[in-house]
Amino acid sequence: MKALVALILLVQLPIHKAVPAVLPAPLGCDDPESEAAAEVAVSYINGHSHHGYKFALNRIENIRVVPQGLNNDIIFLELDLLETTCHILSPTPLVNCTVRSFTEHAVEGDCDVKMQKLDGKLSVLASKCHSHADSSEDVLRVCPDCPLLASLNNTEVSTTVTAALGDHNSKTADAYLRLLEIGRANIKYYPVHSVFVEFAVAATNCSAEEAKDNVETCQLLPDDQSNFGFCTATMVKGPPQDLKVDCQLYGHQVPTPDIPFLSRPGVTYSQPGQDTSAGLVPSVVQGFTNHNLRFSHNNPVASESSSSEFPTSLLSAKSVAKRAVAEVAQHDKVPRPVGFVPPPPPCPGKIHHFKI
């Protein structure tokens, strides 16, 4: 009898089934939290790039959040960026930098960024990027007369940079400048043959007058006095030949604490014994029209697919969710009111400037 009573009581006990863990609602690419993460990511990319120009956010392609514990998330971002007119050495805040227009032969950056949000604070763990100029065909289709980007080691380009820097140094009473890098260039053949160049420079410990006697002794200023700048120049091949040069120095900038000075932008070009005033360019740009972000950001763990933090269960759940959405879309027979506009998908986000 006791056994029977025990059995009856056991049957009457409530059955507790395991409740599957509920995944957090996915962030949309245009959500304020996503935009805040992208802002931190773009700032990191610009602050840790060694060459070229600052990039601005054009679109958040995707965002994935992987909870790691209480107030601890890993975030994976896929970003589309566009090159601005501000060189990375420029102290101009990114918000004041102009994105280059499509007709200027725009350069796009694609970046994967792995971040952590710990107790509400965002930090970047890894970044992987690639940047490339828009195709010549796309530019010429819209603007047949627009000049295309020229190779940074093109002979006409390097000759123009050398002439421009020499012209500036011959006319200034200030510091003698050395070339750090050629940033951009284009060559036009109509209505006149002309070469346009942009290049980064740095002040030396010599005046331009002192450099005339012994230029080999002129060295870049030490860390606590460094002074970088930026020049633009146009050489009209003529006849008659004409050269216009404009150089602006930024003044001494205090290095960012988390970026060692020797890894800061441009400085890597000035090797001991190398006369960078002669229009020399680094081997990494031989034959290229733009500085590739890949040379500064190439950590494979930045990608969601390469991360150990992203469990297989969540990847499977992501695929199941996609199938579920597709099935709902296919079988949804609910009549919609006139003028109904379905909400946009959570990703990719809005385009801030223009699509390449």
C-alpha positions in Angstrom: 0.0 0.0 0.0 2.8 2.4 0.9 4.4 1.8 -2.5 1.1 2.5 -4.2 0.6 5.8 -2.3 4.1 6.8 -3.2 3.5 6.1 -6.8 0.3 8.2 -6.8 2.0 11.1 -5.2 4.9 10.9 -7.6 2.5 11.0 -10.6 0.8 14.1 -9.1 4.0 16.0 -8.8 4.3 18.8 -11.4 6.5 18.0 -14.3 9.2 20.7 -14.9 10.4 20.7 -18.4 13.7 22.3 -19.3 13.0 25.8 -20.8 15.3 26.6 -23.7 17.5 29.6 -23.3 15.9 32.7 -24.9 18.3 34.5 -27.2 18.4 38.3 -26.8 16.6 40.3 -29.4 19.0 41.1 -32.2 20.1 44.6 -32.6 19.1 46.5 -35.8 21.9 48.1 -37.8 20.3 51.5 -37.3 19.7 51.2 -33.6 21.4 53.8 -31.4 23.4 51.2 -29.7 24.7 49.9 -33.0 25.6 53.4 -34.2 27.4 54.0 -30.9 29.5 50.9 -31.4 30.2 51.8 -35.0 31.4 55.3 -33.9 33.9 53.7 -31.5 35.0 51.2 -34.2 35.6 53.9 -36.8 37.6 56.0 -34.3 39.8 53.0 -33.5 40.3 52.3 -37.2 41.4 55.9 -38.0 43.5 56.1 -34.8 45.4 52.9 -35.7 45.9 53.4 -39.4 49.4 54.2 -40.5 48.9 55.6 -43.9 46.4 57.4 -46.1 43.2 59.2 -45.0 40.6 59.1 -42.4 37.5 57.1 -43.2 33.9 57.9 -42.3 31.0 55.4 -41.7 28.8 54.9 -44.7 26.7 51.9 -43.6 26.5 49.3 -40.9 26.2 46.0 -42.9 25.7 43.7 -39.9 25.9 43.5 -36.2 25.9 40.4 -33.9 26.0 40.4 -30.1 27.2 37.4 -28.2 26.5 37.5 -24.4 29.5 36.4 -22.3 28.0 37.0 -18.9 26.6 39.7 -16.7 27.1 43.1 -18.4 29.7 41.5 -20.7 29.0 41.2 -24.5 31.2 40.5 -27.5 30.0 42.5 -30.6 30.9 41.8 -34.2 30.4 44.6 -36.7 30.6 44.7 -40.4 31.1 48.2 -41.7 31.2 50.0 -45.0 33.4 53.1 -44.9 34.3 56.0 -47.3 37.5 57.9 -47.6 37.5 61.5 -46.5 39.7 64.5 -47.5 41.5 64.5 -44.1 44.8 62.8 -43.9 45.2 60.6 -40.8 47.8 63.0 -39.5 45.3 65.8 -39.6 44.0 67.0 -36.2 40.7 67.8 -37.8 37.9 65.9 -36.0 36.3 63.3 -38.2 32.9 65.0 -38.0 34.4 68.0 -39.8 36.1 65.9 -42.5 34.5 65.9 -45.9 33.7 62.5 -47.6 35.1 62.4 -51.1 32.4 62.5 -53.7 31.8 59.8 -56.2 33.2 61.9 -59.0 36.5 62.3 -57.1 37.0 58.5 -57.6 35.9 57.5 -54.2 37.7 54.9 -52.1 35.6 52.4 -50.0 36.7 50.5 -46.9 35.2 47.2 -45.8 35.9 46.4 -42.1 35.1 43.6 -39.7 35.5 44.7 -36.1 35.3 42.7 -32.9 34.4 44.6 -29.8 33.6 44.1 -26.1 31.0 45.9 -24.1 31.9 45.4 -20.5 29.9 47.2 -17.8 28.6 49.6 -20.5 32.1 50.5 -21.8 32.9 49.7 -25.4 36.4 48.7 -26.5 37.9 47.2 -29.7 39.5 43.8 -29.6 40.5 43.3 -33.2 40.0 44.8 -36.7 40.3 43.5 -40.2 39.9 45.8 -43.2 40.3 46.2 -46.9 40.0 49.4 -49.0 39.8 49.9 -52.7 39.0 52.6 -55.2 35.7 52.4 -57.1 35.9 50.9 -60.5 37.0 53.2 -63.3 34.0 52.0 -65.4 31.6 53.2 -62.7 33.1 56.6 -62.4 33.4 57.2 -66.2 29.8 56.1 -66.7 28.6 58.9 -64.5 31.3 61.4 -65.3 33.2 60.8 -68.5 35.5 63.8 -68.0 36.4 63.1 -64.4 40.1 62.2 -63.8 40.8 58.8 -62.3 43.2 57.9 -59.6 46.8 57.4 -60.8 49.2 54.9 -59.3 51.1 56.4 -56.4 54.4 55.4 -57.9 53.6 56.7 -61.3 56.7 58.6 -62.7 54.7 61.7 -63.5 53.3 61.7 -60.0 56.6 61.3 -58.2 58.2 63.9 -60.4 55.4 66.4 -59.6 55.7 65.7 -55.8 59.5 66.2 -56.0 59.1 69.5 -57.9 56.3 70.7 -55.6 58.2 70.0 -52.4 61.4 71.6 -53.9 59.4 74.7 -54.9 58.0 75.1 -51.4 61.3 74.6 -49.6 63.0 77.1 -52.0 60.5 79.8 -51.1 59.8 79.4 -47.4 61.7 80.9 -44.5 60.4 78.3 -42.2 61.4 74.7 -41.5 62.7 72.5 -44.3 60.0 69.8 -45.1 60.5 66.2 -46.0 58.0 63.9 -47.7 56.3 61.3 -45.6 54.0 59.8 -48.2 52.1 60.5 -51.4 48.4 60.2 -50.5 46.5 60.6 -53.8 47.1 61.6 -57.4 45.4 62.0 -60.7 46.5 62.9 -64.2 44.3 64.8 -66.8 45.0 65.1 -70.5 42.2 67.4 -71.5 41.8 70.3 -71.9 45.5 70.5 -70.8 48.0 67.9 -69.6 48.1 68.3 -65.8 49.1 66.3 -62.7 47.4 66.8 -59.3 49.0 65.3 -56.2 48.4 65.3 -52.4 51.1 64.3 -50.0 52.0 64.3 -46.3 55.1 66.1 -45.0 57.0 66.6 -41.8 59.2 69.5 -40.5 62.9 68.9 -39.9 65.3 70.4 -37.5 66.7 72.6 -40.3 65.4 75.8 -41.7 65.0 75.8 -45.5 68.0 78.1 -45.8 70.2 75.8 -43.6 69.1 72.8 -45.8 70.7 74.4 -48.8 74.2 73.8 -47.4 73.8 70.3 -46.0 70.4 68.7 -46.5 71.7 65.3 -45.3 72.0 66.6 -41.7 68.3 67.6 -41.6 66.3 65.1 -39.5 62.7 64.9 -38.5 61.9 66.7 -35.3 61.9 64.5 -32.1 58.6 63.2 -30.7 58.0 66.1 -28.3 58.4 68.6 -31.2 57.0 66.7 -34.2 55.2 68.8 -36.7 53.3 67.1 -39.6 51.6 68.8 -42.5 49.8 68.3 -45.8 50.4 69.6 -49.3 48.5 69.8 -52.6 50.0 70.6 -55.9 49.1 70.9 -59.5 51.6 70.7 -62.3 50.4 71.9 -65.7 52.7 70.4 -68.3 51.9 73.1 -70.8 53.2 74.7 -72.7 53.6 76.9 -70.8 54.5 74.8 -67.7 53.0 76.0 -64.4 53.2 74.7 -60.8 51.0 75.6 -57.9 51.8 74.4 -54.4 50.0 74.8 -51.1 51.5 73.3 -47.9 50.0 73.6 -44.4 51.6 72.4 -41.2 49.3 71.1 -38.4 51.5 72.2 -35.5 52.8 69.8 -32.8 50.2 67.2 -31.8 50.5 65.3 -28.6 50.6 61.5 -29.5 47.6 59.4 -28.4 48.7 57.5 -25.3 47.7 54.1 -26.7 49.5 54.5 -30.0 53.3 54.3 -29.8 54.9 57.2 -31.7 57.0 55.0 -34.0 53.8 53.3 -35.2 51.9 56.6 -35.8 50.9 57.5 -39.3 53.5 58.5 -41.8 56.5 58.2 -39.4 57.2 54.7 -40.8 58.2 56.2 -44.1 61.2 58.1 -42.7 63.9 55.5 -42.4 67.4 56.4 -41.4 69.5 57.5 -44.3 66.5 57.8 -46.7 66.0 61.2 -48.3 62.2 61.3 -48.5 62.4 64.7 -50.0 63.1 63.0 -53.3 59.5 61.8 -53.8 60.1 58.3 -52.6 57.1 56.1 -51.9 57.0 52.9 -49.8 56.9 49.5 -51.4 53.5 48.8 -50.1 51.9 51.2 -52.6 53.8 50.1 -55.7 51.3 50.0 -58.5 48.3 50.9 -56.2 46.1 54.0 -56.5 45.3 54.2 -52.8 46.6 53.2 -49.4 45.0 49.9 -48.4 43.6 49.7 -44.8 44.7 46.0 -44.9 48.3 47.0 -44.1 47.1 48.5 -40.8 44.2 46.2 -39.9 44.5 42.6 -40.7 43.6 40.6 -37.6 41.6 37.5 -38.7 39.8 37.1 -35.3 37.9 40.3 -36.0 35.5 38.3 -38.3 32.5 36.6 -36.7 33.3 33.3 -38.6 36.8 33.2 -37.2 35.9 33.8 -33.6 36.0 31.2 -30.9 33.5 33.2 -28.8 30.7 32.6 -31.3 29.2 29.2 -30.4 27.8 26.8 -33.0 24.4 26.9 -31.3 24.0 30.6 -32.0 25.2 30.2 -35.6 22.5 27.4 -36.0 19.9 29.6 -34.3 20.8 32.3 -36.8 20.1 30.0 -39.7 16.9 28.7 -38.1 15.7 32.3 -37.6 16.4 33.1 -41.3 14.4 30.1 -42.4 11.5 31.1 -40.1 11.4 34.6 -41.5 11.4 33.3 -45.0 8.5 30.8 -44.2 6.4 33.6 -42.6 7.0 35.8 -45.6 5.9 33.0 -48.0 2.8 31.9 -46.2 1.6 35.2 -44.8 -1.9 35.6 -46.3 -3.1 38.3 -44.0 -4.6 41.2 -46.0 -2.8 44.5 -45.7 -4.4 47.9 -45.7 -3.9 50.2 -48.7 -0.6 52.0 -48.4 0.9 49.5 -46.0 4.7 49.6 -46.0 6.5 46.7 -44.3 9.2 47.7 -41.8 12.7 47.6 -43.1 14.9 44.6 -42.2 17.2 45.1 -39.2 20.3 44.9 -41.4 22.0 46.3 -43.4 21.5 49.8 -42.1 20.9 53.1 -43.9 23.4 54.6 -46.3 24.9 57.8 -44.8 26.5 59.1 -48.0 26.3 57.1 -51.3 26.6 53.5 -52.4 29.6 52.3 -54.4 
